[in-house]
Amino acid sequence: MNPLVRKELLGLFRLKRVAAIQVLFVAVLGGIVMATWPQQGMLTLSARGQDSLLLSLIFGQLVMLLLLVPGIAAVSITGEKEQNTMEMLYASRLSPMQIVIAKVVSAVSYPVMLLLSGLPFVALLSWRGEMQTDLLVRSYFVLIVSAVFVAIVSVTVSSLAKLSATSLVLTYVVMLVLAGASLVPAAIMIDGQSGELAMALHYIRALSPVAAILSLLRPAITDFSGEIHHNYPIWLVFLPLAGSVILVCLFILIAKLSKPPLSNEGLNPELGADARRSMGRRVMYLIDTKKKRKPFGRFNPLISKEKRTNLLRGGKVMVRIFYTALLLSMGLALMSLSGGAEHEDLLKYVASVLVAFQIGIIALVAPSLTSSTISGEIENGTFETLRLSRLKGGQIFWGKFLPAFQPAVLPILALIPGYGAICYINMGYLTVLYVLIPVIVLSVALCCAIGIACSAFVANTARATVAAYLIVAVLFVLPAAGWWAMQAEVFPGGYKIAFISPLVLALNLLPNSSAQILNLWPQHLMVIGGLFLVTLISARIRLAVLLRRG
């Protein structure tokens, strides 16, 4: 057996967080079964067509794989780089192919372990009275391919990134694009289209494992089956597409790991202090690394230091996220101006996409801006130097926390053109913006507070980032199950849970949405504001303890 495979698997399964994630995985599936179990114990023949346990189990496992797998697989190679053990692997008797195989096997085994732990809940389908063997086999096959797909993409991003924190952010952004953003064009424009445009829109969303699962279990939703436009079902297109992406990622891994890394890999040669800044650098980068620095401010020098040294806050990653959001906003604005005045449904679709993207980018970006602030100092061995400085505990805390808000606001500002176009067409959306702005502001503040709290309690940046993302996912995504249960009439009181999620509440601020959730807007602000204060105070107390004890 490949010794590195054995070492990777033993190291993976001995991690406490892996056991905790598995317990969470099983607990969520158990909650799904309990929420959808009929009171009489079995389904009648007339009710089987409306049963949603199979969809809930398969879809719930897919969502958790998208949330949990990148947290482990995206740090498998960057962790070796940060611990300076990558070169030791190449100095051993292992061949480069053995190293690649070990990393791939380790990444794939983790989601497979999660899927195996969910099999007992799927077995309850036969006892319940609903058992379509062919549909179950196809659904699980798509789910397994999706798990391998997510794991391989995450490992590939890890091989291309330099830091675990950067790898985690990029991996979750890629997952958001593949699983969610690829569904947007068809959701907005496929109704009423025909010919090659409808075919293109249909097959673009085939990149999403979410669409593949829905094409099997709910094919009538937005024509995932392809019957209306005479196309292939999404799941039949997803399988070869996912296989192609997996092969491309494997080729990238082999090419990237075929040679040992250089000690100065990724460093750019100095061009001289008097090098001229090109026009492209001035336009494409909000922060120029070659620009002459100003002296630190007297108010709190740690704020200036954080702005200059944090790679996510002042580097190319945030700038690229800003321009990506700006391009998407401009595209949605053009779509609104071209057909929103004649089609009110199109305008609401665009507004829904814009709001969902707004909350999603906050959940992806904001936690990573603060998740390395304290743990990074501990990892780099500079925390003791920080303790010996003349800065007080409050100055250190706010010097770490406040600089995160400037880059966190950039993606929000990038979406202004989209909101402006919608309000220009329908002035009624101005009222939506008035109530949406406090939700966005509190969401940014809460995500940044969660990041710095995880950084204070977890001494490893990668683990702190994963913990922050999981907590944010619990607050933003899981309450949406209550919204779904309310719409499916499974749990009429689901709005009492759903209103906690900023994503659910923001979507229900739009016209013709749920009045029950909309009426809970003040309570939502109070809950999120209370969570923000509790999280912030916890992080401040923890930092004070660390500064006192070391």
N, C-alpha and C positions, 0 to 999 in steps of 0.2 A: 504493500500500500504506500502511496505517496506520503512521505512523512509530514510534509507541509499541510496536506489535507487533514491528517490526523490532528496536527497541532491547531489548525484553524477551527475544526469542529469542536475539539475539546475546549478551546478558549471561548468559543461562541456559546456553547451550552452551559458553561460555568458562570456566565455573566448573570448577575442578579437582575439586571434590567430586562434581559431576555425572558427570564422566568416571570417577571412582573407583567411583561407585555403579553405573554401567553395566557396568564390568568385573566388579564383584561379582555383578550380575544374571546376566551371561553365565556366570560361573564356577559359580554355584549350579546353573543349568540344565544345564551340562556335567556337574557332579557327579551330578545326578539321572539323566541318560542313562547314565553309566558304571555307576551303582549298580544300575540295572534292566535293563541290556543282557544278553540271554541268552548263555550261553557258546558255543552253536552258531552265533550270529550272526543267526539268524532264528527266529521263533516257529513252532511247529507249529500245525496247525489246532486240536488239542485244547487247546493252551495259550493261545490267543488270548483265550478267555473270562476267563482269570485274569490277563491282562496288565494292568499298572497304569501304563505309561509315559504314556499320554494323561492319566490322572488326575493323575499326579505333576507333569507339565509344566504343565498348566492350573492346578492347585491351588497349585503352587509359585509360579507367576507372580502369582496372586491374593494370596497371603500377602505376597510381597515388595512388591507395589503398596500393600497396606495399611500396610506398615512404612516404605516409602521415600517415597511421594508426599507425605504430609502434611509431611514435613521440608522440602520445597521450596515447596509451594503455601501452607502455613499462614503463611509469612512474607512473601508477595508484597506485601501491603498494609501490614502492620505495619512492615515494613522501610522503606517510604516514610515512614511517620509518624516512626519513630525517627531517620531521616536528615534529617528536615525538608525533604523534597523533594515531599511530597504537595501542598502549596499551589502549588508551582512548576508542577505538571502542569495545574492549573486556571487558572494565569496564562498558559499557552501558548494556542495556537490550537486545541488539541484540544477536542472536545466531550466532555461527560460520558459519552456512549454510546461514543465511541472509547476512552476510558479503561477502561470496563467490558469492552469487547470485547478489548482488549489483555491485561488481566489474566486473562480467561477463556481466551483462546487460549494464553497462556503456560503456564497451569496444566495445560491439557489436553494440550498438545504433549509435555510431559515423560513422562507414562505411555505415550503413544502411541509415543514413541521407544523406551522400554524394551520394549514389546510387539513392535515391529519387529525389535529385536535378538534376540528369542527365536524368530523364525520359522524360522531354519535348523534348530533342534533339533526343531521340530514336523515339518519336512519329512522327518526321519529315520523317521517312522512308516511311510511308504510303503516305504522300503527294508527296514525291520524285518519287514514282513509284516502290520502292523495298520493299516488305513486305512478308517475309516468316515466318508465325506465329509460326510454330513448331520449326524452327531453332532459332528464337528470344527467345522463351520460354526456350528452353534448354540452350541457351547461358547465359541468365539472371539467370537461376537456378545455373549453374556452377559459375557464378560471385558472387552470394549471398553466396554460400558455401565457395568460396575463401575468401570473406570478413570476414566471421565468423572464418574461419581457421586462417587468419592472426591475427585477434584480439585476439583470445584465446591463440595462441602461444606467442604473445607479452605479455599478462597478466601473463602467466606462467613464462616466463623469468623474468618478474618484481618481481614475488614472490620469485624467487631463488636468485636474485641479492641483493646486499646491498646498492648500490649507483645508482642513476638515470643515471648518465653518463655511468657507466658500463653496466647497463641494456640496454640502447639505442644502444651501440656498439654491444653487443652480439645479440640483436634482429635483427639488420640490417645484421649482419653476417649470422644468421640463415636464414633470408629471401633470402639472396644472394645464399646460398647453396641450399635451397629448390626450389627457382624459376629459378635460373640460372645454378648452378653447376651440378644439377641433369640431365640437358640436354646434358652435355658435352660428357659423354661416348658414347651415341648413335650417337651424331653428328659426332664423329670421326670414330667409328668402325662398325656401323650397316650396312653400304653399303657392300654388298658382303657376309654378314654373314647369317647363317641359323641355324635352330634347337634351342636348349636350350639357346645358347649364344645370338642369336637374340631376343629370348623371354625375357631374363633377361634384355638386354639393353633397350628393348621397355618398360618394366614395371618399370624400375628404373626411367625413366623420367616421369612416371605417378605421381610422388610426386609433380611435378611442376604445379601450376595453369596456367602458360603460355602455357604449352603443352596441357592442357585440353581445353583451349579456341581455340588454333590453330587446334586441332583435330576436332572441330566442324566447324570452319569457313574457314580453309585452310588445309583440311585433306591430300591433296596430298603432302604437304611439308614434306620431309624425312619420309614419311609413318606414319604420326600421326594417320591415320585411322586404321592401322594394317592390311590392306588388302594384302599387298605383302607377309608378313610373317605369315598370317593367325592368327593374334592375335586380341584381343578385342580393340576397339577404346580407346584412352587414357582417354577421359572424363568419360567413363563407369568405368574405373579402378580408376580414381582420386577420384570420389565421395566416395566409401567405404574407400579408404585410408585416405582421409581428415577426414571422420567421425571417423575413428579409432584414428587418431592423436588428434582430438578434445576431444574424450572420455578420452584418456590417460592424456591429459593436465588438464581436469577437475578433474580427480582422484588426480593428483599432487597438484592442487590448494586446493582441499578438505583436503588432508593430510597435506599440508603446513600451511593452515590457520585454521585448526581445533583446534589449541591451541594458546594461546597468546604467542607472542615472548618473549624470555628471554632478560633481559637487557644486558647480556654479550654474546648474541648469535653470533657465528662466530669467537669469539676470541680464539686463541690458547694459551694454558698454556705455561708459560715460562719453558724452559728446562734447564736453567742455563747458565751462561756466558761461561762456559768452555765446553759446549756440543759439541760433535764431529760432524762434517759435514759428512754426508754419501756420498758415491760415487754417488748415484742417484741424490742427491741434487747438487753435483758439475757438473754432466753431463746435467741434465734436466733444470737447472735454470742458466741463465746467470747472474742474480743478486741474491746473497745470502743475505737474510735479517739478518742472524746471523753472518755475516762476520764483523770483526772489521772495523770501519769507519776511514777514513783518515781525517785530518783537512781540513776545507774549504780553498779554494784557495783565494789568495789576489786579484786576478784580478777582479772577480765579485762573491762574496760569494752566491748571489742569484741563480747562475747557479747550484752550488753544492746542494743547498737546494732544488731546483726544481727536480733535478734528484733523490733525496732521498725520497721526500714526495709525488710526484705525483704517484697515484696508477696505472694509465694506462701506464705511461712511464717506471716505474721501477718495476712493479708488475708482477704477473704470467700471466696476460692477454696478454701482448706483447710477452712474451716468448712462450706461446702456439700458438699465431698467427704465430710467426716465424717458429716453428717446423711444423705447419700445412702447411704453404706455402712451406717449404723445402720438405716435403713428397710428396706434389702435384708436385713439380718441378722434383723430382727424378722419379716419376711415368711417367710424360710426357717425361722425358729424355729416360727412358727405352722403351717407346712406339716409340719414334723417332728412336732409334738405332735398334729396332727389325724390323721395316717395312718402315722407312722413305726413305731409299736408293732406294728401288724398287718402291715406290708409292709417287710421288711428291705431289699428292693431300693430302695424309695423313700428310706429313710434313707441308703443309700449314695449315691444320686443327689444328695441334698441335701448330704451331706458333700463330695462331689466338687465340686459347684458352689461351695460355701463355700471350699474349699481353693484351687480355681482362681482364684476372685475375689480371695482373699487375696494370692496371689502376683502376680496381674495388677495389682492396685492398688499393690502395692509397686513393681513394675517401671515403672508409669506415673507415680507421684508422687515417689518417693525421688530419682531422678536430677535432677529439676527443682529440688529444694530446694537443691542445691549447685552446679548448672551455671552460675549467674550470680555466684557469690561473688567470684571474682577477675576474671573478664572484665568484670563489671559495673563494678568500680572502674576498670579501664582505660578502658572506654568513657566513663564519666562524668568522666574526668580527675581522679579523686580518689586514684588509686594512688600518685602522687608524694607527696601529703599523708600517706598512710599510711606511706610509707617514712620520712618526716621525723619521725614521732611517736616517742615513747619506748618503744613496744611492741617487744618482741623478735620474731624470726621465728616462734618457737614459739607465742607468744601470738597472733600474727596468724593463724597456721594453725589452731590449735584454736578460736580465736574465730570463724573462718569455718565450721569443720566441725561442732563440737558442737551449735550451735543447730538443726541440721537434724533431729536425732533426736526432739525433742519433737513437732513436727508430723507426722513420719513415723510416730509411734506412734499418732496419733489414729485413722486408719482401721483399725488393728489392734484397738484397744480397741472400736471400733464393732461389730466382728463377734463380740464375746464372747457376746451373747444367742444367736446361732445355734449356736456351739459348746456353750453351756450346755444348750440344748434337746436336742442330739444325745446328749450325755453323760448327761443325765437319763433318756433313753429306753433307751440302751444304755451301761452303764458300761464296756464294753470299749473305747470310743473314748477313754477317759482315757489309755490306753497310747499311742494315736496322738498325742494332744496332747503327751505328754512328749517324744516324738521329733520332733514337728513344730516345737516352739518354737525349738530351736537352728537349724533350717533357716530359719525366718522371721527370726530375729535376724541371722543372717549375711547373708541376702538384703538386708535393709535396710542393713546396714553396707556391703556391697559396692556397692550402687547409689549410696549417698551418696559413697563413695570414688571411684567412676567419674565421678560428676558433678563433684566438685571437681578431679579430675585433668584432665578435659576443659576445665574452666574455666581451669586453669592453663596448659595447652598451646595453647588456642585463644583468641585475644583478643576474639572476637565471641561474645556470649551466645547468639544464635540458633544459630550454628554449633556452639557447645559443647553446647547442649542436644540438637541433632540427633545429634551424634557420640555423646553419652552414651546416647541412646535406641537407636542402632544397635548399640553395643557390648552393651548390656543385652539387646537382641533376639537377638544372636548367642549369648549365654550361656544365655538362658532358652528360646528358641524353636527354634533350629536343632538342638540335640541331640535334640529330640523326634523328628526324622527317624529317628534310630537306634532309638528306641522303636517307631515305626511299622514300620520295616523288620524288627525282631525279631518283632512280632506278625504281620506278613504273611509271615514265614518267607523273606524275601528275603535278610536278613543276620542269621543267628542270633546273632552277636556284637554286635548293636546296643546291648545294655545297657551295654557298656563305654564307649559314647559318651553314651548317654541319661542316665546317672546324674549327669552334670555339671550338667544343668539342674535348678534348684530346683523348677520346675513339675512336671517328670516325677517327680522323687523324692518330692515332697510328695503327688502323687496315688497313688503306689505305696506310701505308708505306710498307706493305708486297707486294711481287711480284704479278703481274696480278690484281692489284686493280685499283681504279678510278684515272686516271691521273689528272683529274680536281682538286680533293681534294689534291692530292700529291703536285701539283704545288703551293699550297697555304701554304706550310710548313713555309716559312719565315714569312708570314703574321700571321700565328697562333702563332708563337713565340712572335711576337710583341704584339699581342692582349693579350695573357696570361701574358706576362711580364708587360704590361701596367696595367692590372687588379691587378696584384700582388703589384705593386708599389702604386697604388691608395688605395688599401685595407690596405696595411701596413702603409701608411702615415695617413689614417683615424684612424686606431687603435692607432697610436702614439699620434695623436692630442687628441683623446678622453681620453687616459690615462693621458695626461698632464692636461686636464680639471679636471679629477677626483682627481688627486693629489693636484691640487690647491684648489678646492672647497670642496673635501671630499665627 
